[in-house]
Amino acid sequence: MADVVSKGADGFVLTYYKLYDTQRHMLHKLYKEDAAILWNGNAFAGISSFKDSYLQLPPSVHEYQTYDAQQVGDSSILVVVTGAVKLGDKPQPRPFSQTFVLNPTIDADGKKVYLVGSDTFRFT
């Protein structure tokens, strides 16, 4: 499972921040519909309500500096990310931390995939 966790975290972090910065309208595909989301102190019940909010944010450039992953329970993955993000035309990046719980699910093709079941983002 350690190899799955490591490879899963590597792929997830790269994909998540790339989508967030360049194709934000596609970001919801990485979340479970009923994901628990806390974004800088604001709670969202499910990805649908969060999608409306993140689509209104200014353009961004994320630079993740560190991330770590570990298995949680039998099959979920905890991913903790730290970094900085430039928002809109603001010259100074803002430091952030973000914690995800990735839950396994079976996609339409019968393949096991990991989707965000919980997401906590905070400017630090």
C-alpha positions as CSV (number, residue, x, y, z in Angstrom):
1,M,0.0,0.0,0.0
2,A,2.9,2.4,0.6
3,D,3.7,2.4,-3.1
4,V,0.1,3.2,-3.9
5,V,0.1,6.0,-1.4
6,S,3.3,7.6,-2.7
7,K,2.4,7.3,-6.3
8,G,-1.2,8.4,-5.7
9,A,-0.1,11.5,-3.8
10,D,2.5,12.4,-6.4
11,G,-0.1,12.2,-9.2
12,F,-2.8,13.9,-7.2
13,V,-0.8,16.9,-6.1
14,L,0.5,17.5,-9.6
15,T,-2.9,17.1,-11.2
16,Y,-4.9,19.1,-8.6
17,Y,-2.8,22.3,-8.7
18,K,-2.4,22.2,-12.4
19,L,-6.2,22.0,-12.9
20,Y,-6.8,24.6,-10.2
21,D,-4.5,27.1,-12.0
22,T,-5.2,26.3,-15.7
23,Q,-8.5,24.5,-16.0
24,R,-10.4,25.3,-12.8
25,H,-13.8,24.4,-14.3
26,M,-12.6,20.8,-14.4
27,L,-11.5,20.7,-10.7
28,H,-14.8,19.3,-9.5
29,K,-14.0,16.0,-11.2
30,L,-11.4,15.3,-8.5
31,Y,-14.0,15.4,-5.7
32,K,-16.7,13.1,-4.4
33,E,-20.1,14.7,-4.7
34,D,-20.6,14.7,-0.9
35,A,-17.1,15.9,-0.1
36,A,-16.6,17.9,3.2
37,I,-14.8,21.1,2.3
38,L,-13.5,23.8,4.6
39,W,-11.9,26.7,2.6
40,N,-10.2,29.3,4.8
41,G,-12.8,28.9,7.5
42,N,-15.8,28.6,5.2
43,A,-17.6,25.3,5.2
44,F,-19.2,23.8,2.1
45,A,-21.4,20.7,2.0
46,G,-20.4,19.0,-1.2
47,I,-18.6,20.0,-4.3
48,S,-21.5,21.6,-6.0
49,S,-21.7,24.5,-3.5
50,F,-17.9,24.8,-3.4
51,K,-17.6,24.9,-7.2
52,D,-19.7,28.1,-7.4
53,S,-17.2,29.8,-5.0
54,Y,-13.9,28.6,-6.5
55,L,-15.0,29.6,-10.0
56,Q,-15.3,33.2,-8.8
57,L,-11.8,33.4,-7.4
58,P,-9.2,35.3,-9.4
59,P,-6.6,33.5,-11.5
60,S,-4.0,31.7,-9.5
61,V,-0.5,30.2,-9.6
62,H,0.2,27.6,-6.9
63,E,3.7,26.6,-5.9
64,Y,3.6,23.7,-3.6
65,Q,6.7,23.4,-1.5
66,T,6.2,20.2,0.4
67,Y,3.7,17.4,0.6
68,D,3.4,14.3,2.6
69,A,1.0,11.3,2.4
70,Q,0.1,8.4,4.5
71,Q,-2.5,5.7,4.5
72,V,-5.6,6.3,6.7
73,G,-7.7,3.3,7.7
74,D,-7.8,0.4,5.3
75,S,-7.7,2.3,2.0
76,S,-7.9,6.1,2.2
77,I,-4.9,8.5,1.7
78,L,-4.2,11.6,3.8
79,V,-2.3,14.3,1.8
80,V,-0.9,17.4,3.5
81,V,0.4,20.2,1.2
82,T,2.2,23.5,2.0
83,G,3.1,26.2,-0.4
84,A,2.3,29.6,-1.7
85,V,-0.3,30.9,-4.2
86,K,-0.4,34.1,-6.2
87,L,-3.9,35.4,-6.7
88,G,-4.9,37.7,-9.5
89,D,-2.6,40.7,-10.0
90,K,-1.3,40.6,-6.4
91,P,2.5,40.5,-6.6
92,Q,3.1,38.7,-3.3
93,P,2.3,35.0,-3.0
94,R,0.2,34.0,0.1
95,P,1.4,30.9,2.1
96,F,-1.1,28.2,2.5
97,S,-1.6,24.7,3.9
98,Q,-4.1,22.2,2.5
99,T,-5.1,18.8,3.7
100,F,-7.0,16.2,1.7
101,V,-8.4,12.8,2.4
102,L,-8.6,10.8,-0.8
103,N,-11.2,8.0,-0.7
104,P,-11.2,5.0,-3.1
105,T,-14.2,4.7,-5.4
106,I,-15.0,2.7,-8.5
107,D,-15.4,4.9,-11.7
108,A,-17.9,4.3,-14.6
109,D,-15.3,1.9,-16.2
110,G,-15.1,-0.2,-13.1
111,K,-11.6,1.1,-12.3
112,K,-10.5,2.0,-8.7
113,V,-9.8,5.7,-8.4
114,Y,-9.2,8.1,-5.5
115,L,-11.4,11.2,-5.1
116,V,-11.3,14.0,-2.5
117,G,-13.6,13.1,0.3
118,S,-12.4,15.9,2.6
119,D,-10.5,19.1,1.8
120,T,-9.3,21.7,4.3
121,F,-7.5,24.8,2.9
122,R,-6.1,27.7,5.0
123,F,-4.0,30.7,4.3
124,T,-1.2,30.7,6.8
